[in-house]
Amino acid sequence: MSVHSSAYFWNGETLVLHIFLQPRASQNEWAGQHNGRIRLRVTAAPVDNQANRECVKFISKSLKTAKTNVKVVQGQTSRFKTVEILKSDPKSWKKILEGVDN
């Protein structure tokens, strides 16, 4: 199945997400879209890379893959991030990304 959206796409076997990260939220959650990106809310503050670490941790848990398979490849100091995920669980990413598209 080929899935493509402005917010996410597949590059071979790597899932690439364009994320709008909202730090200091009340809970970690996928929260729809924001300006063509997947909105992700995390409880961590944007200080000392805490929000990025929480982002990677939440994505890896949601997509049932190891944290080492999730990498912020662009936007380390921005709310606008590009994240690559290797070996994500197909059932998990389909459920999450379908929810984001609606």
KEKE-3310 file (N, C-alpha, C; in steps of 0.2 Angstrom, whole numbers, plus 5000, padded with zeros to 4 digits):
npx = (5004:5003:5006:5003:5005:5004:5009:5015:5025:5031:5048:5055:5057:5056:5047:5042:5038:5031:5031:5022:5027:5021:5026:5025:5012:4997:4996:5004:5001:4994:4987:4979:4980:4991:4993:4996:5005:5008:5001:5008:5008:5017:5022:5034:5046:5053:5067:5084:5084:5074:5060:5062:5067:5056:5047:5053:5052:5038:5033:5040:5035:5021:5021:5026:5040:5058:5067:5079:5076:5069:5071:5075:5077:5077:5075:5078:5079:5067:5049:5044:5046:5055:5054:5061:5056:5060:5056:5042:5027:5015:5001:4999:5004:4995:4983:4985:4989:4978:4969:4974:4973:4959)
npy = (4994:5011:5025:5042:5059:5076:5077:5066:5052:5038:5033:5022:5009:5017:5027:5044:5058:5074:5085:5096:5101:5103:5108:5107:5103:5096:5083:5069:5067:5063:5075:5078:5089:5103:5116:5108:5098:5085:5086:5085:5084:5086:5083:5088:5101:5114:5113:5110:5100:5092:5091:5086:5073:5068:5068:5058:5047:5045:5043:5032:5023:5023:5019:5006:5003:5002:5015:5019:5018:5029:5045:5062:5071:5084:5101:5102:5112:5118:5120:5114:5099:5086:5069:5053:5036:5019:5002:5002:4997:4990:4990:4999:5012:5014:5015:5027:5037:5037:5042:5055:5060:5062)
npz = (5000:4995:5003:5004:5009:5012:5025:5029:5022:5013:5011:5003:5014:5025:5036:5034:5043:5044:5056:5068:5082:5098:5113:5131:5134:5141:5140:5132:5115:5099:5088:5077:5063:5058:5048:5037:5043:5054:5070:5085:5102:5117:5134:5138:5141:5130:5132:5133:5124:5128:5124:5111:5114:5121:5111:5102:5110:5112:5099:5096:5105:5101:5088:5090:5089:5091:5101:5095:5081:5078:5072:5073:5059:5054:5060:5074:5083:5081:5080:5070:5063:5055:5054:5054:5053:5056:5053:5058:5066:5056:5058:5069:5063:5053:5059:5067:5057:5049:5058:5059:5047:5046)
capx = (5000:5007:5002:5007:5001:5009:5011:5019:5026:5036:5054:5057:5054:5056:5041:5044:5033:5032:5027:5022:5028:5018:5028:5022:5005:4994:4997:5007:4995:4993:4982:4977:4985:4992:4997:4999:5009:5005:5002:5010:5008:5021:5022:5041:5048:5058:5073:5089:5082:5068:5054:5064:5068:5049:5044:5055:5050:5031:5033:5043:5030:5015:5022:5029:5047:5063:5068:5084:5073:5066:5076:5073:5082:5077:5071:5080:5077:5060:5043:5042:5051:5055:5056:5061:5055:5062:5053:5036:5022:5010:4994:5000:5005:4989:4978:4987:4989:4971:4966:4977:4970:4952)
capy = (5000:5017:5031:5049:5065:5082:5077:5060:5048:5033:5033:5015:5006:5022:5032:5051:5062:5081:5086:5102:5099:5107:5107:5109:5101:5093:5076:5067:5064:5065:5080:5080:5092:5110:5119:5102:5094:5081:5090:5081:5087:5082:5087:5091:5108:5114:5115:5105:5094:5087:5090:5081:5066:5065:5066:5052:5042:5045:5041:5025:5019:5023:5015:5000:5001:5005:5023:5020:5018:5035:5050:5069:5073:5091:5105:5100:5118:5121:5116:5111:5094:5080:5063:5047:5030:5013:4997:5004:4992:4993:4991:5005:5018:5015:5018:5034:5041:5038:5047:5062:5063:5064)
capz = (5000:4995:5007:5003:5011:5014:5032:5029:5016:5013:5007:5004:5020:5030:5036:5035:5046:5045:5063:5071:5089:5103:5120:5137:5133:5147:5139:5125:5111:5092:5089:5071:5058:5059:5042:5033:5047:5060:5076:5091:5109:5122:5140:5140:5139:5124:5135:5134:5120:5132:5119:5105:5117:5122:5104:5099:5115:5111:5092:5096:5108:5097:5082:5092:5087:5096:5100:5090:5074:5077:5072:5071:5054:5053:5065:5081:5087:5079:5081:5063:5063:5050:5058:5050:5057:5053:5056:5062:5066:5051:5061:5073:5059:5049:5064:5069:5051:5047:5063:5058:5041:5047)
cpx = (5004:5003:5006:5002:5006:5012:5015:5019:5031:5042:5057:5054:5054:5050:5043:5038:5035:5028:5028:5022:5025:5021:5024:5014:5003:4995:5001:5001:4996:4987:4980:4982:4985:4996:5000:5004:5005:5006:5003:5011:5012:5021:5029:5042:5053:5064:5078:5087:5077:5063:5056:5064:5061:5046:5046:5052:5042:5030:5035:5037:5023:5016:5026:5036:5052:5065:5074:5082:5069:5071:5073:5078:5082:5072:5072:5078:5071:5055:5041:5048:5050:5058:5055:5060:5056:5058:5047:5031:5016:5003:4994:5000:4999:4984:4979:4987:4982:4967:4968:4974:4962:4951)
cpy = (5006:5022:5037:5054:5070:5081:5071:5056:5043:5034:5026:5012:5011:5027:5039:5055:5069:5083:5093:5100:5104:5105:5109:5108:5097:5085:5074:5064:5067:5069:5083:5084:5100:5112:5113:5098:5090:5085:5084:5085:5083:5087:5090:5098:5108:5117:5109:5099:5090:5086:5085:5074:5063:5064:5059:5046:5040:5041:5033:5020:5018:5019:5008:4998:5004:5012:5024:5020:5024:5041:5057:5071:5080:5095:5103:5106:5122:5117:5112:5106:5089:5074:5057:5041:5024:5008:4998:4998:4994:4994:4998:5012:5019:5018:5025:5039:5042:5043:5054:5065:5065:5070)
cpz = (5000:4998:5006:5005:5012:5021:5033:5023:5017:5009:5008:5010:5026:5030:5038:5038:5046:5051:5065:5079:5094:5110:5125:5137:5140:5146:5133:5121:5103:5092:5082:5067:5060:5053:5038:5036:5052:5066:5082:5097:5113:5128:5142:5138:5134:5127:5135:5130:5123:5127:5114:5108:5118:5116:5101:5103:5113:5104:5092:5099:5104:5091:5083:5089:5092:5095:5095:5083:5073:5077:5069:5066:5052:5058:5072:5085:5085:5081:5075:5062:5057:5054:5054:5055:5053:5056:5061:5061:5061:5054:5065:5068:5055:5053:5065:5063:5049:5051:5062:5052:5041:5051)
residu = (MET:SER:VAL:HIS:SER:SER:ALA:TYR:PHE:TRP:ASN:GLY:GLU:THR:LEU:VAL:LEU:HIS:ILE:PHE:LEU:GLN:PRO:ARG:ALA:SER:GLN:ASN:GLU:TRP:ALA:GLY:GLN:HIS:ASN:GLY:ARG:ILE:ARG:LEU:ARG:VAL:THR:ALA:ALA:PRO:VAL:ASP:ASN:GLN:ALA:ASN:ARG:GLU:CYS:VAL:LYS:PHE:ILE:SER:LYS:SER:LEU:LYS:THR:ALA:LYS:THR:ASN:VAL:LYS:VAL:VAL:GLN:GLY:GLN:THR:SER:ARG:PHE:LYS:THR:VAL:GLU:ILE:LEU:LYS:SER:ASP:PRO:LYS:SER:TRP:LYS:LYS:ILE:LEU:GLU:GLY:VAL:ASP:ASN)
# end
